[in-house]
Amino acid sequence: MGDCGAGPGRAMITGMSASLIRRACAAALLLTSTLAPAVAAAPQPGGPEPESGRAVQARLLGEKIVPHKLGFQGTTVGGLSGVDRDRCTGEYVFISDDRSFLQPARFYTAKLDVDADGVHSVDFTGTRPFLQPDGAVYPSPALGDGKAVDPEEIRVDPLDCRYWWGQEGDRPAVAGPPVIQPSIEISAPDGTHRGSLQLPDNYTITAERGPRRNQAVEALTFGARGTMVTSAVEGPLLQDGPVPDLTHGALVRVTQQTRRGRVLGQFAYPVEKIFAESDPDSPWGPDTGVPSLLAFPDDPDRYLVLERTWVAGSGYKIRLYDATARGATDVRAMDSLAGRPVVPMRKRLVADFHTLGLSTVDNTEGMTWGPALPSGERTLIFVSDDNFANDAVTQIVALALR
C-alpha cells in the first residue's frame, strides 16, 4: 500500500502523481443520474417475466486498505459499516459502528481518489459524533440507560445534504438490559440531531416479534430523486420464519416510505442459503443478511442489494445482486411471511467478490455510487467493517458497472 501520513486534521493514503490526482479529483466530482438502461432481475418461480434480458456487469477497478486502528483527530478509525457521497462537498461520509465503547458514536468525512485506474488514496478530512436531541453524545450501552445506539448505515439526503443514518438498536441476549428499538435518525453535517423517520410497526422489537438480535435496520437508501426512502432489515423477522441454513434461504422485508414515514409498499427479498458448513469446533454459528442496498437513480423499484455471509472455517462470502420490487407481493399487511404464498423480489447476481481478484474478501457492509467514468461506466464504492479486530481489515473497493 502507499505511504500513510498525518497532516493538520487529516490522514492520507497516497500513491499517484499530482497531475493524476487533479484529474481524478475532478472526475470524482462528476456525478450523473444516468446509468445503463434499467433491467429487472431473473424471475423467481411464479413471478412475472423480466423486462429485459440485459444484466448489469461489474469489474474491479481497485482497492485500498486503510491502516488498522488508524488514529484520527482523537478517535480510532474502524468499524466502517456504511458510506455515501455528499454532493454538497464532493466528499464521502463513513459511519462507524462503534457503539460509544471506544469513542462516542460518530461518522467520518473523507476524500477518495478513484478513477478508471483504481483507488489511489483515502484522505480522511473530519469526524464528528452523532448528537442526541438534547445535544449530548450517545452513551455506551454499558450504562444501561436505553439511550445507546448501534450505527450501521448512512445516506446523504440528495435534497439538503443532511445525514440520514440507520441504527439497529438492541434485542438483549439475556434478561435485564433494556431493549433499544431500531431507528432511522436525521443529523446535520455537524452531528446535530434534526429528526427521525417513523419506521413501520413490524420493525418494532417485542418479546416474540420483530427483528432478531443484530439483524434489524442495516440498509437504507434514497430513491425517486430523494422523495422515497427504502430500508431493509438484515435478517428475517421472528414471525417470518427461521434464518437461512445449508438447505434454505430466507425472506427479509424491504420497505418503501415517503420522507414523512408513510409506507408506500413492503416486499420480501430472498436471501441466499448458507454456502458452507461451519467449523464444528467453533462456538459461532453462521451469520448472513443484507447490510446495504442502493437505489438506481432512474428506477425507484430497482436496487443493488449486498448480501454478506460469514461461516466459521470458511470466512466471508460477499455477493452483489440487481433486484427489483416490480411484480413482487406487497406484504405490508401480512403479519407473517412463514408459509404464505409470496412472490418475492426478483434478483440477478452482479458480482461475487471471490471472483474479482481482490487481495482479501472481508466483512463488506457499505456501498454507494461513485463518479462516472469516461467509458460510460459508473463506479461503485464499497467499505468493509473491521470490527476493530486484529484479523480484519478496513478495505475500500471500487467496481465499474455497466
C-alpha positions as CSV (number, residue, x, y, z in Angstrom):
1,M,0.0,0.0,0.0
2,G,1.1,3.6,-0.3
3,D,2.6,6.0,2.2
4,C,0.4,7.0,5.2
5,G,0.9,10.3,6.9
6,A,-0.9,12.8,9.0
7,G,-1.3,16.5,8.4
8,P,-3.4,19.1,10.2
9,G,-6.7,17.4,10.7
10,R,-6.2,14.6,8.1
11,A,-4.8,11.2,7.5
12,M,-3.7,10.1,4.0
13,I,-3.0,7.0,1.9
14,T,-1.5,8.0,-1.3
15,G,0.0,6.5,-4.4
16,M,-0.1,8.7,-7.5
17,S,1.3,11.8,-9.2
18,A,-0.1,15.3,-8.5
19,S,-1.3,15.7,-12.1
20,L,-3.2,12.4,-11.9
21,I,-4.7,13.4,-8.5
22,R,-6.0,16.6,-10.0
23,R,-7.6,14.8,-12.9
24,A,-9.1,12.1,-10.7
25,C,-10.4,14.6,-8.2
26,A,-12.1,16.5,-11.0
27,A,-13.6,13.3,-12.3
28,A,-14.8,12.3,-8.8
29,L,-16.9,15.5,-8.7
30,L,-18.8,14.5,-11.9
31,L,-21.9,12.7,-10.8
32,T,-24.6,11.9,-13.3
33,S,-28.0,10.4,-12.8
34,T,-27.8,8.3,-16.0
35,L,-27.0,4.7,-15.9
36,A,-27.2,1.7,-18.2
37,P,-30.9,1.0,-19.1
38,A,-32.8,-0.3,-16.2
39,V,-33.4,-4.0,-16.3
40,A,-35.2,-6.4,-14.0
41,A,-33.6,-9.4,-12.3
42,A,-34.2,-13.0,-13.3
43,P,-37.7,-14.1,-12.3
44,Q,-38.5,-16.2,-9.3
45,P,-41.0,-19.1,-9.7
46,G,-44.4,-17.6,-10.1
47,G,-43.1,-14.1,-10.7
48,P,-43.5,-12.0,-13.8
49,E,-41.1,-12.2,-16.7
50,P,-38.1,-9.8,-16.7
51,E,-38.4,-6.6,-18.6
52,S,-35.1,-7.1,-20.4
53,G,-32.6,-9.9,-20.9
54,R,-29.7,-7.5,-20.3
55,A,-27.9,-7.7,-16.9
56,V,-25.7,-5.3,-15.1
57,Q,-22.0,-6.3,-15.4
58,A,-19.2,-5.4,-12.9
59,R,-15.4,-5.3,-13.0
60,L,-12.8,-4.5,-10.4
61,L,-11.1,-1.1,-10.6
62,G,-9.0,-1.4,-7.5
63,E,-8.8,-1.4,-3.7
64,K,-7.1,0.3,-0.8
65,I,-6.5,-0.9,2.7
66,V,-6.8,1.7,5.5
67,P,-4.2,1.2,8.3
68,H,-5.7,-0.8,11.1
69,K,-7.0,1.3,14.0
70,L,-5.7,4.5,12.4
71,G,-5.7,7.4,14.9
72,F,-7.5,10.4,13.6
73,Q,-8.5,13.6,15.5
74,G,-8.6,11.8,18.8
75,T,-10.6,8.8,17.5
76,T,-9.9,5.3,16.3
77,V,-10.9,4.8,12.7
78,G,-12.6,1.4,12.3
79,G,-16.0,-0.3,12.2
80,L,-16.9,1.5,9.0
81,S,-20.2,-0.1,8.1
82,G,-21.7,2.5,5.7
83,V,-20.6,5.0,3.1
84,D,-22.2,7.7,0.9
85,R,-21.2,10.6,-1.2
86,D,-22.0,14.2,-0.1
87,R,-22.9,16.1,-3.3
88,C,-22.6,19.4,-1.4
89,T,-18.9,18.9,-0.7
90,G,-17.8,16.2,-3.1
91,E,-16.5,14.2,-0.2
92,Y,-17.6,10.8,1.2
93,V,-19.1,10.2,4.6
94,F,-18.4,6.9,6.5
95,I,-20.3,5.8,9.6
96,S,-18.6,3.8,12.3
97,D,-20.5,1.2,14.2
98,D,-18.6,1.8,17.4
99,R,-21.4,1.9,20.0
100,S,-19.5,4.5,22.0
101,F,-17.3,1.8,23.5
102,L,-14.0,3.4,22.2
103,Q,-15.3,6.9,21.4
104,P,-18.8,8.4,21.1
105,A,-20.8,7.0,18.1
106,R,-19.6,9.0,15.1
107,F,-19.0,9.5,11.4
108,Y,-16.0,10.5,9.3
109,T,-15.7,12.5,6.1
110,A,-13.0,11.7,3.5
111,K,-11.8,12.4,0.0
112,L,-11.4,9.4,-2.2
113,D,-9.2,9.4,-5.2
114,V,-10.9,6.9,-7.6
115,D,-10.7,6.7,-11.3
116,A,-10.5,4.2,-14.1
117,D,-7.1,3.1,-12.9
118,G,-8.1,2.2,-9.4
119,V,-8.4,3.6,-5.8
120,H,-5.3,5.8,-5.3
121,S,-5.9,7.4,-1.9
122,V,-8.3,7.7,1.1
123,D,-7.8,11.0,2.8
124,F,-9.8,11.5,6.0
125,T,-10.8,15.1,6.5
126,G,-13.0,15.2,9.6
127,T,-15.0,13.4,12.2
128,R,-17.9,14.3,14.5
129,P,-20.1,12.5,17.0
130,F,-23.8,12.0,16.4
131,L,-25.7,14.0,19.0
132,Q,-29.0,13.2,20.8
133,P,-31.9,15.6,20.6
134,D,-30.7,17.2,23.9
135,G,-27.2,17.8,22.4
136,A,-25.4,15.1,24.3
137,V,-23.4,12.3,22.6
138,Y,-24.8,8.8,22.7
139,P,-23.6,6.8,25.7
140,S,-22.1,3.4,25.9
141,P,-24.6,0.5,26.2
142,A,-22.7,-0.4,29.4
143,L,-24.6,2.4,31.2
144,G,-27.8,0.5,30.6
145,D,-30.0,3.7,30.3
146,G,-31.6,2.6,27.0
147,K,-30.1,5.6,25.1
148,A,-27.3,3.8,23.3
149,V,-27.4,3.3,19.5
150,D,-25.8,0.8,17.1
151,P,-24.9,2.9,13.9
152,E,-24.8,0.8,10.8
153,E,-25.8,2.8,7.6
154,I,-25.6,6.4,6.4
155,R,-27.1,8.2,3.5
156,V,-26.7,11.9,2.5
157,D,-30.0,13.5,1.7
158,P,-30.0,14.4,-2.0
159,L,-32.2,17.4,-1.3
160,D,-30.4,19.2,1.5
161,C,-27.3,17.1,2.3
162,R,-28.3,16.2,5.8
163,Y,-27.3,12.8,7.1
164,W,-29.9,10.0,7.5
165,W,-28.5,7.1,9.4
166,G,-29.8,3.7,10.4
167,Q,-29.2,2.1,13.7
168,E,-30.4,-1.4,14.5
169,G,-30.9,-1.0,18.2
170,D,-30.6,-4.0,20.5
171,R,-32.6,-7.0,21.5
172,P,-30.7,-8.1,24.6
173,A,-29.4,-11.7,24.6
174,V,-30.2,-12.0,28.3
175,A,-32.9,-10.6,30.6
176,G,-32.0,-7.3,32.3
177,P,-30.6,-4.8,29.8
178,P,-33.2,-2.6,28.1
179,V,-34.5,-3.1,24.6
180,I,-33.2,-0.4,22.2
181,Q,-35.5,0.0,19.2
182,P,-34.1,0.3,15.7
183,S,-34.5,3.7,14.1
184,I,-33.5,6.0,11.3
185,E,-32.1,9.3,12.6
186,I,-31.5,12.5,10.8
187,S,-28.5,14.7,11.6
188,A,-26.9,17.9,10.3
189,P,-23.4,17.6,8.9
190,D,-22.1,18.8,12.3
191,G,-23.8,15.9,14.0
192,T,-26.7,17.9,15.5
193,H,-29.9,15.9,15.7
194,R,-32.6,17.0,13.3
195,G,-35.3,14.4,13.5
196,S,-36.3,10.7,12.9
197,L,-38.1,8.7,10.4
198,Q,-41.2,6.8,11.6
199,L,-40.5,3.1,10.9
200,P,-43.2,0.5,10.1
201,D,-44.8,-1.2,13.1
202,N,-43.3,-4.6,12.2
203,Y,-39.8,-3.3,12.6
204,T,-40.5,-2.9,16.4
205,I,-38.8,-5.3,18.8
206,T,-41.2,-7.1,21.1
207,A,-40.7,-10.3,23.1
208,E,-41.9,-12.6,20.3
209,R,-41.9,-10.5,17.2
210,G,-39.8,-8.1,15.2
211,P,-36.1,-8.1,14.2
212,R,-33.7,-10.6,15.6
213,R,-30.7,-9.5,17.6
214,N,-28.2,-7.8,15.4
215,Q,-30.5,-8.3,12.3
216,A,-32.5,-5.1,12.3
217,V,-32.1,-2.0,10.2
218,E,-28.7,-2.0,8.4
219,A,-29.8,-1.0,4.9
220,L,-31.1,2.4,3.8
221,T,-31.3,4.3,0.5
222,F,-33.0,7.2,-1.2
223,G,-34.9,6.7,-4.4
224,A,-37.1,8.6,-6.8
225,R,-34.8,11.6,-6.7
226,G,-34.9,11.8,-2.9
227,T,-38.6,11.6,-2.5
228,M,-38.7,7.9,-1.3
229,V,-36.7,6.2,1.5
230,T,-36.2,2.5,1.3
231,S,-34.9,0.4,4.2
232,A,-34.4,-3.3,4.8
233,V,-33.9,-5.4,7.9
234,E,-30.8,-7.5,7.8
235,G,-32.4,-10.9,8.5
236,P,-35.9,-12.4,8.7
237,L,-38.3,-11.1,11.4
238,L,-39.0,-13.6,14.2
239,Q,-42.5,-14.1,12.8
240,D,-41.4,-14.5,9.2
241,G,-39.6,-17.8,9.7
242,P,-36.1,-19.2,10.5
243,V,-32.8,-17.8,9.4
244,P,-31.0,-19.3,6.4
245,D,-29.3,-22.6,6.7
246,L,-27.5,-25.0,4.3
247,T,-30.8,-26.0,2.7
248,H,-33.0,-23.0,2.7
249,G,-32.7,-19.2,2.3
250,A,-35.0,-16.7,4.0
251,L,-37.1,-13.7,3.2
252,V,-36.3,-10.3,4.6
253,R,-38.5,-7.2,4.4
254,V,-37.7,-4.2,2.3
255,T,-39.9,-1.2,3.0
256,Q,-40.5,1.9,0.8
257,Q,-41.7,5.0,2.6
258,T,-42.2,8.7,1.9
259,R,-39.8,11.1,3.6
260,R,-42.5,11.7,6.3
261,G,-42.8,8.0,7.0
262,R,-45.9,6.9,5.2
263,V,-45.4,3.3,4.0
264,L,-45.7,3.0,0.2
265,G,-45.0,-0.7,0.0
266,Q,-43.2,-3.6,1.7
267,F,-41.7,-6.5,-0.2
268,A,-39.9,-9.8,0.6
269,Y,-36.3,-10.1,-0.6
270,P,-34.9,-13.6,-0.9
271,V,-31.6,-14.1,0.9
272,E,-29.4,-17.0,-0.2
273,K,-28.9,-20.2,1.8
274,I,-25.6,-20.6,3.8
275,F,-22.8,-21.5,1.4
276,A,-20.8,-23.9,3.6
277,E,-20.8,-25.9,6.8
278,S,-19.4,-24.3,9.9
279,D,-16.3,-25.5,11.6
280,P,-17.7,-27.9,14.2
281,D,-15.1,-26.7,16.8
282,S,-16.3,-23.0,16.5
283,P,-18.7,-21.7,19.1
284,W,-20.2,-19.3,16.5
285,G,-22.9,-20.2,14.0
286,P,-23.1,-18.7,10.5
287,D,-24.2,-15.1,10.1
288,T,-25.8,-13.8,6.9
289,G,-28.1,-11.0,5.8
290,V,-28.5,-7.7,3.9
291,P,-26.2,-5.0,5.3
292,S,-26.8,-2.4,2.4
293,L,-29.0,-1.6,-0.5
294,L,-28.7,1.2,-3.1
295,A,-31.4,2.5,-5.3
296,F,-30.9,3.1,-9.0
297,P,-31.5,6.8,-9.7
298,D,-33.7,6.2,-12.7
299,D,-35.9,3.4,-11.3
300,P,-37.4,3.7,-7.8
301,D,-38.2,0.0,-7.7
302,R,-34.8,-1.3,-8.7
303,Y,-31.9,-1.8,-6.2
304,L,-28.4,-3.1,-5.9
305,V,-28.5,-5.4,-2.8
306,L,-25.5,-6.5,-0.9
307,E,-25.5,-9.9,0.8
308,R,-22.9,-10.6,3.4
309,T,-22.3,-14.1,4.9
310,W,-19.8,-15.4,7.4
311,V,-19.2,-19.1,8.1
312,A,-16.7,-20.3,10.7
313,G,-13.8,-22.0,9.0
314,S,-14.7,-20.6,5.5
315,G,-14.7,-16.9,6.1
316,Y,-16.8,-14.3,4.2
317,K,-18.8,-14.5,1.0
318,I,-19.9,-11.2,-0.4
319,R,-22.3,-11.1,-3.3
320,L,-24.0,-8.2,-5.1
321,Y,-27.4,-8.5,-6.7
322,D,-29.5,-6.5,-9.1
323,A,-33.1,-6.7,-7.7
324,T,-36.5,-5.3,-8.4
325,A,-39.7,-4.9,-6.4
326,R,-41.7,-4.6,-9.6
327,G,-44.2,-7.5,-9.7
328,A,-43.4,-8.6,-6.1
329,T,-46.2,-9.1,-3.5
330,D,-46.8,-6.1,-1.2
331,V,-46.5,-7.8,2.2
332,R,-47.1,-4.7,4.5
333,A,-50.4,-6.2,5.7
334,M,-49.0,-9.7,6.2
335,D,-48.5,-10.4,9.9
336,S,-46.2,-13.3,9.0
337,L,-44.5,-14.5,5.8
338,A,-44.0,-18.0,7.1
339,G,-45.8,-20.5,4.8
340,R,-47.5,-17.7,2.8
341,P,-47.7,-17.7,-1.0
342,V,-45.5,-14.7,-1.5
343,V,-43.9,-13.5,-4.8
344,P,-40.5,-12.2,-3.7
345,M,-38.4,-9.5,-5.3
346,R,-36.6,-10.9,-8.3
347,K,-32.8,-10.7,-8.4
348,R,-29.8,-11.4,-10.5
349,L,-26.2,-11.9,-9.5
350,V,-23.9,-9.0,-10.4
351,A,-20.7,-9.9,-8.6
352,D,-19.2,-12.5,-6.3
353,F,-16.3,-10.8,-4.5
354,H,-14.3,-14.0,-4.6
355,T,-14.2,-13.8,-8.4
356,L,-13.0,-10.2,-8.6
357,G,-9.3,-10.7,-7.8
358,L,-9.2,-8.8,-4.5
359,S,-6.4,-9.2,-2.1
360,T,-8.9,-10.4,0.6
361,V,-12.6,-10.7,1.0
362,D,-13.7,-9.3,4.3
363,N,-16.7,-8.0,6.1
364,T,-18.0,-5.7,3.4
365,E,-21.1,-3.8,4.7
366,G,-21.4,-0.4,2.9
367,M,-21.7,0.8,-0.7
368,T,-22.5,3.9,-2.7
369,W,-22.3,5.3,-6.2
370,G,-19.0,6.8,-7.2
371,P,-18.0,9.0,-10.2
372,A,-18.9,8.3,-13.8
373,L,-16.0,7.0,-16.0
374,P,-15.1,8.2,-19.5
375,S,-16.1,4.7,-20.7
376,G,-19.7,5.4,-19.7
377,E,-19.5,3.0,-16.7
378,R,-20.4,4.1,-13.2
379,T,-18.2,3.4,-10.2
380,L,-19.5,1.7,-7.1
381,I,-17.6,2.2,-3.8
382,F,-17.6,-0.4,-1.0
383,V,-16.2,-0.4,2.5
384,S,-15.6,-3.3,4.9
385,D,-16.2,-3.2,8.6
386,D,-13.1,-4.5,10.5
387,N,-15.0,-4.6,13.9
388,F,-11.7,-3.2,15.3
389,A,-10.4,-6.8,15.2
390,N,-6.8,-7.5,14.5
391,D,-7.5,-10.2,12.0
392,A,-9.8,-8.0,9.9
393,V,-9.3,-5.0,7.6
394,T,-10.9,-1.7,6.5
395,Q,-11.0,-2.2,2.8
396,I,-12.2,0.3,0.2
397,V,-13.1,-1.4,-3.1
398,A,-14.2,0.3,-6.4
399,L,-16.1,-1.6,-9.1
400,A,-17.1,-0.3,-12.5
401,L,-20.7,-1.1,-13.5
402,R,-22.2,-1.2,-17.0
